[in-house]
Amino acid sequence: MNAPAARVIDPAAAADGAETRRQLGICNICNYCNGLCAVFSAAERRHRLTPGDLDHLANLCHHCRSCLYDCQYAPPHAFAVNLPRALARQRWHSYARYAWPRALAGSFAGHGRRAGLLAVAVVLAFTLAVVLTVPAPTLFAAHAGPGAFYAVVPLSVMTAGAVLSLGFALFAIAVGVRRFWRTTAPAPRIAGPGRGAGGGALARAALDLLTLKHQSGGGPGCADLDHRPSRRRRRFHHALFYGFLLCLGATTVAALRHHMLGQPAPYPLLSAPVLLGTAGGIGMVVGCIGLLWLRRREDPAPTHPPSRGADVALTWLLLAVAATGLALLALRGTSAMGLLLAVHLGTVLALFVLLPYTKMVHGAYRAAALLRDAVERAGR
């Protein structure tokens, strides 16, 4: 039985689902694009194209756009097949469909303006709270040595903010992924044979996720610059993704040094937390700027405007997190450290708060879709 989350939220989502089903039906008959990515072979295995099937295929799509430019039925043909846009629209609806709690699903409405405004509000509120509660001589003093950061923002405040916001976000994402997994389960005749191949399927899905295999556009790369294939988007995504992981590693190492070795931050420039954080921050900045540059040059035809706007808003937020972190590292020994620390912690808090309600959640659903696809292929 499908999970309750599979119910259609509004008539627009139902109409968009019908259009996605129509286009995929044409693709299943044509089969010309089967070698481009995993979506087309997965669509053939799910010929009924239920609402759950559509959500699975939409999140399996990496939006390389190649199928639009290879399609003989693309506009201005009467069939008007624009599958990248249809799947992007379906994917966007799926984020709201599986969001928890349901009352916050409306955060996906619009073009990313709500998320952007909320992020700015969180950053300003946290920064203002620090400015109003920390005496000016302390806030604008040049602190040095172990525990310098905690002279401005106590460790208990940092820990509580991170644990509560990130803990809630991860729980909300886990609930959404569970709903997604249950709703997108294939028919028993497809699901049954794959049950014995869990380990290999998990390894294959992890490899596809970590290498962004399906952003290859069938080989030459994504159609980032109109009809011309390029590997730029895949490389910028790698820089952002692995930069984010390095920053997460830096935070983890710092926490271990503080709680297990009794060595509070800040740490020397050649220490593991600083080296990991610096490399990660630079990777995130390069990735974000590169993706924003590609967004300005891309063909709007295969994109879904609300999803595109939310993507841009999230990229700016990630860029703010990385840039403020690098600025804090560079100026931590000056009187600007206190204010920079407040702004940086505010951007990190905004990111944690918005994780389940921005396009950042696509990583969790995409990982689930890749795992489901790997299990199905192993079963066949």
ZAGU-428743 format. One line per 2 residues: their letters; for each residue x, z, y of C-alpha. Coordinates in nm, 3 decimals. Each point is the difference from the previous one (the first is absolute). Layout:
# ZAGU-428743
a = X Z Y  ...
# end
This chain:
# ZAGU-428743
mn = 0.000 0.000 0.000  0.133 -0.086 0.342
ap = 0.085 0.281 0.237  -0.250 0.069 0.282
aa = 0.263 -0.122 0.246  -0.064 -0.358 -0.112
rv = -0.328 -0.018 0.193  0.009 -0.250 0.284
id = 0.033 0.171 0.335  -0.178 -0.257 0.218
pa = -0.154 -0.349 -0.011  0.313 -0.153 0.154
aa = 0.208 0.122 -0.293  -0.255 -0.145 -0.243
ad = 0.007 -0.338 0.174  0.380 -0.001 0.009
ga = 0.007 0.086 -0.371  -0.230 -0.291 -0.078
et = 0.226 -0.236 0.195  0.311 0.131 -0.179
rr = -0.176 -0.053 -0.334  -0.094 -0.356 0.098
ql = 0.356 -0.091 0.091  0.150 0.160 -0.310
gi = -0.251 -0.190 -0.211  0.138 -0.325 0.141
cn = 0.356 0.121 -0.062  -0.083 0.083 -0.362
ic = -0.121 -0.356 -0.053  0.287 -0.168 0.186
ny = 0.298 0.204 -0.135  0.243 -0.186 0.229
cn = 0.148 0.322 0.148  0.039 0.194 -0.326
gl = 0.379 0.008 0.027  0.008 0.149 0.349
ca = -0.082 0.364 -0.078  -0.175 0.233 -0.244
vf = -0.340 -0.020 0.172  -0.109 -0.327 -0.159
sa = 0.078 0.089 -0.361  -0.166 0.338 0.056
ae = -0.309 -0.174 0.141  -0.023 -0.214 -0.314
rr = -0.003 0.315 -0.213  -0.281 0.143 0.216
hr = -0.233 -0.299 0.010  -0.306 0.215 0.083
lt = 0.157 0.097 0.334  -0.188 0.326 0.041
pg = 0.047 0.203 0.322  0.266 0.203 -0.180
dl = 0.174 -0.320 -0.112  0.006 -0.125 0.358
dh = 0.157 0.324 0.124  0.263 -0.017 -0.274
la = 0.091 -0.360 0.082  0.003 0.067 0.375
nl = 0.249 0.284 -0.038  0.207 -0.196 -0.250
ch = 0.043 -0.267 0.269  0.316 0.044 0.212
hc = -0.125 -0.242 0.269  0.279 -0.254 -0.036
rs = -0.248 -0.267 0.125  0.154 -0.274 -0.212
cl = -0.327 -0.078 -0.177  -0.168 -0.096 0.328
yd = 0.260 -0.263 0.084  0.009 -0.133 -0.357
cq = -0.378 -0.018 -0.035  -0.171 -0.341 0.000
ya = -0.331 0.170 0.080  0.121 0.190 0.308
pp = -0.174 -0.062 0.334  -0.106 -0.250 0.125
ha = -0.112 -0.081 -0.356  -0.369 0.073 -0.059
fa = 0.090 0.271 -0.255  0.189 0.186 0.277
vn = 0.223 0.201 -0.235  0.214 0.245 0.195
lp = 0.080 0.252 -0.271  0.265 0.204 0.187
ra = -0.251 0.081 0.273  -0.280 0.072 -0.246
la = 0.219 0.235 -0.204  0.133 0.171 0.314
rq = -0.359 0.061 0.109  -0.094 0.130 -0.347
rw = 0.310 0.221 -0.003  -0.092 0.146 0.338
hs = -0.350 0.086 -0.119  0.147 0.163 -0.313
ya = 0.200 0.247 0.210  -0.321 0.134 0.154
ry = -0.189 -0.023 -0.330  0.233 0.240 -0.181
aw = 0.093 0.224 0.295  -0.043 0.375 -0.035
pr = -0.173 0.182 0.154  -0.270 -0.261 0.051
al = -0.064 0.113 0.358  0.346 -0.124 0.102
ag = -0.044 -0.350 -0.145  -0.103 -0.116 0.347
sf = 0.363 0.034 0.104  0.054 -0.347 -0.147
ag = -0.249 -0.156 0.243  0.127 -0.211 0.287
hg = 0.338 -0.161 0.043  0.220 0.306 -0.039
rr = -0.094 0.135 0.342  -0.147 0.323 -0.137
ag = 0.306 0.076 -0.206  0.227 -0.090 0.291
ll = -0.189 0.219 0.245  -0.010 0.289 -0.246
av = 0.375 -0.030 -0.059  0.068 0.011 0.373
av = -0.235 0.299 0.034  0.180 0.193 -0.277
vl = 0.343 -0.070 0.150  -0.110 0.101 0.349
af = -0.181 0.311 -0.123  0.297 0.124 -0.202
tl = 0.248 -0.075 0.279  -0.221 0.172 0.256
av = -0.038 0.303 -0.226  0.379 0.031 -0.024
vl = 0.045 -0.043 0.375  -0.263 0.265 0.078
tv = 0.116 0.258 -0.256  0.379 -0.028 0.021
pa = 0.158 0.137 0.321  0.166 -0.270 0.210
pt = 0.347 0.162 -0.016  -0.022 -0.016 -0.381
lf = -0.163 -0.342 -0.021  0.256 -0.170 0.226
aa = 0.307 0.192 -0.110  0.282 -0.161 -0.199
ha = -0.022 0.171 -0.340  0.281 -0.027 -0.252
gp = 0.090 0.133 -0.342  -0.212 0.082 -0.306
ga = -0.367 0.064 0.079  0.014 -0.176 0.339
fy = -0.325 -0.189 -0.067  -0.183 0.320 -0.089
av = 0.076 0.148 0.341  -0.250 -0.255 0.136
vp = -0.249 -0.038 -0.287  0.005 0.283 -0.258
ls = 0.061 -0.096 -0.360  -0.331 0.154 -0.101
vm = -0.186 -0.235 0.234  0.187 -0.305 -0.131
ta = -0.060 0.100 -0.362  -0.368 0.084 0.044
ga = -0.070 -0.323 0.190  0.178 -0.216 -0.257
vl = -0.147 0.171 -0.308  -0.359 0.006 0.128
sl = -0.011 -0.353 0.143  0.199 -0.173 -0.273
gf = -0.166 0.203 -0.276  -0.347 -0.099 0.119
al = 0.106 -0.364 0.040  0.144 -0.023 -0.351
fa = -0.308 0.164 -0.149  -0.231 -0.239 0.188
ia = 0.205 -0.299 -0.118  -0.004 0.128 -0.359
vg = -0.380 0.028 0.007  -0.026 -0.353 0.139
vr = 0.236 -0.143 -0.263  -0.195 0.174 -0.277
rf = -0.321 -0.159 0.128  0.174 -0.336 0.026
wr = 0.143 0.026 -0.352  -0.336 0.085 -0.155
tt = -0.191 -0.267 0.190  0.247 -0.280 -0.064
ap = 0.023 0.061 -0.376  -0.047 -0.329 -0.186
ap = -0.250 -0.065 -0.276  0.079 0.188 -0.326
ri = 0.093 -0.320 -0.185  0.284 -0.051 0.250
ag = 0.099 0.363 0.046  0.014 0.094 -0.367
pg = 0.306 -0.193 -0.129  0.219 0.116 0.288
rg = -0.022 0.369 -0.072  0.306 0.002 -0.222
ag = 0.231 -0.155 0.260  -0.008 0.271 0.266
gg = 0.376 0.065 0.028  0.100 -0.364 0.034
al = -0.287 -0.071 0.235  0.099 0.291 0.223
ar = 0.360 -0.122 0.017  -0.111 -0.355 0.081
aa = -0.240 0.117 0.270  0.267 0.221 0.156
ld = 0.248 -0.287 0.003  -0.253 -0.237 0.157
ll = -0.082 0.262 0.262  0.359 0.091 0.088
tl = 0.117 -0.362 0.020  -0.316 -0.132 0.171
kh = 0.006 -0.277 -0.257  -0.332 -0.146 0.109
qs = 0.119 -0.053 0.356  0.205 -0.293 -0.125
gg = -0.281 -0.250 0.052  0.066 -0.153 -0.339
gp = 0.374 -0.027 0.062  0.103 -0.117 0.349
gc = -0.152 0.295 0.184  -0.309 0.088 0.203
ad = -0.153 -0.249 0.241  0.084 0.225 0.295
ld = 0.065 -0.275 0.253  -0.312 -0.215 -0.038
hr = 0.056 -0.238 -0.293  0.372 0.071 -0.032
ps = 0.107 0.239 -0.278  0.233 0.284 0.089
rr = 0.139 0.314 -0.160  0.008 0.187 0.331
rr = -0.318 0.203 -0.055  0.115 0.114 -0.343
rf = 0.338 0.108 0.142  -0.154 0.180 0.297
hh = -0.243 0.177 -0.235  0.294 0.106 -0.215
al = 0.184 0.135 0.304  -0.306 0.200 0.106
fy = -0.089 0.124 -0.348  0.347 0.105 -0.108
gf = 0.076 0.135 0.346  -0.308 0.221 -0.032
ll = 0.119 0.118 -0.344  0.345 0.081 0.140
cl = -0.158 0.208 0.278  -0.211 0.179 -0.260
ga = 0.318 0.063 -0.199  0.172 0.137 0.311
tt = -0.288 0.243 0.056  0.007 0.109 -0.363
va = 0.377 0.061 -0.001  -0.028 0.193 0.326
al = -0.276 0.219 -0.143  0.211 0.074 -0.309
rh = 0.302 0.090 0.212  -0.208 0.228 0.218
hm = -0.196 0.185 -0.270  0.250 0.000 -0.286
lg = 0.335 0.017 0.181  -0.108 0.182 0.316
qp = 0.128 -0.281 0.227  -0.255 -0.072 0.276
ap = -0.004 -0.324 0.199  0.146 -0.172 0.194
yp = 0.275 -0.126 -0.229  0.336 -0.171 0.069
ll = 0.005 -0.374 0.058  0.165 -0.071 -0.336
sa = -0.236 0.218 -0.201  -0.241 -0.149 -0.253
pv = -0.320 0.068 0.201  0.141 -0.164 0.315
ll = 0.146 -0.300 -0.181  -0.321 -0.060 -0.197
gt = -0.217 0.050 0.306  0.212 -0.228 0.217
ag = 0.001 -0.282 -0.257  -0.371 0.047 -0.060
gi = -0.086 0.008 0.368  0.195 -0.318 0.070
gm = -0.165 -0.170 -0.297  -0.345 0.098 0.125
vv = 0.073 -0.122 0.353  0.130 -0.334 -0.126
gc = -0.293 -0.040 -0.237  -0.263 0.090 0.262
ig = 0.143 -0.223 0.272  0.036 -0.286 -0.247
ll = -0.359 0.031 -0.122  -0.134 0.020 0.356
wl = 0.201 -0.313 0.088  -0.146 -0.186 -0.297
rr = -0.350 0.112 0.097  0.040 -0.166 0.339
re = 0.107 -0.327 -0.161  -0.238 -0.018 -0.296
dp = -0.293 -0.233 -0.049  -0.320 0.202 0.062
ap = -0.208 -0.216 -0.237  0.077 0.196 -0.322
th = -0.024 0.343 0.164  -0.293 0.239 0.042
pp = -0.001 0.119 0.365  -0.100 0.367 -0.059
sr = 0.257 0.034 -0.279  0.264 -0.170 0.212
ga = -0.063 0.233 0.293  0.024 0.306 -0.221
dv = 0.321 -0.132 -0.150  0.154 -0.040 0.346
al = -0.112 0.350 0.104  0.153 0.154 -0.312
tw = 0.324 -0.191 0.049  0.030 0.132 0.354
ll = -0.058 0.356 -0.125  0.270 -0.037 -0.266
la = 0.233 -0.145 0.263  -0.070 0.301 0.224
va = 0.081 0.241 -0.285  0.333 -0.172 -0.070
at = 0.100 -0.055 0.363  -0.074 0.357 0.110
gl = 0.189 0.132 -0.304  0.308 -0.205 0.086
al = -0.025 0.104 0.366  -0.020 0.364 -0.105
la = 0.310 -0.042 -0.215  0.194 -0.163 0.283
lr = -0.101 0.255 0.266  -0.037 0.317 -0.206
gt = 0.284 0.171 0.183  -0.145 -0.061 0.347
sa = -0.276 0.154 0.209  -0.233 -0.283 -0.107
mg = -0.007 0.130 -0.357  -0.301 0.230 0.042
ll = -0.234 -0.264 0.141  0.122 -0.265 -0.244
la = -0.057 0.239 -0.290  -0.359 0.059 0.114
vh = -0.070 -0.375 0.031  0.161 -0.080 -0.335
lg = -0.187 0.274 -0.184  -0.319 -0.120 0.168
tv = 0.047 -0.355 -0.127  0.075 0.126 -0.351
la = -0.311 0.219 0.010  -0.209 -0.298 0.118
lf = 0.133 -0.209 -0.289  -0.084 0.271 -0.254
vl = -0.349 0.055 0.142  -0.081 -0.372 -0.001
lp = 0.156 -0.091 -0.337  -0.330 -0.029 -0.192
yt = -0.184 -0.178 0.283  0.240 -0.275 0.101
km = 0.142 -0.303 -0.176  0.275 0.229 -0.131
vh = -0.237 0.078 -0.288  0.041 -0.356 -0.127
ga = 0.320 0.101 -0.179  -0.191 0.236 -0.231
yr = -0.274 -0.249 -0.082  0.251 -0.282 -0.046
aa = 0.202 0.213 -0.243  -0.319 0.073 -0.198
al = -0.094 -0.371 -0.003  0.348 -0.098 -0.118
lr = -0.015 0.258 -0.279  -0.345 -0.121 -0.106
da = 0.121 -0.360 -0.002  0.311 0.090 -0.203
ve = -0.213 0.182 -0.257  -0.234 -0.299 -0.031
ra = 0.289 -0.245 -0.040  0.165 0.223 -0.262
gr = -0.329 0.017 -0.187  -0.028 -0.376 -0.012
# end
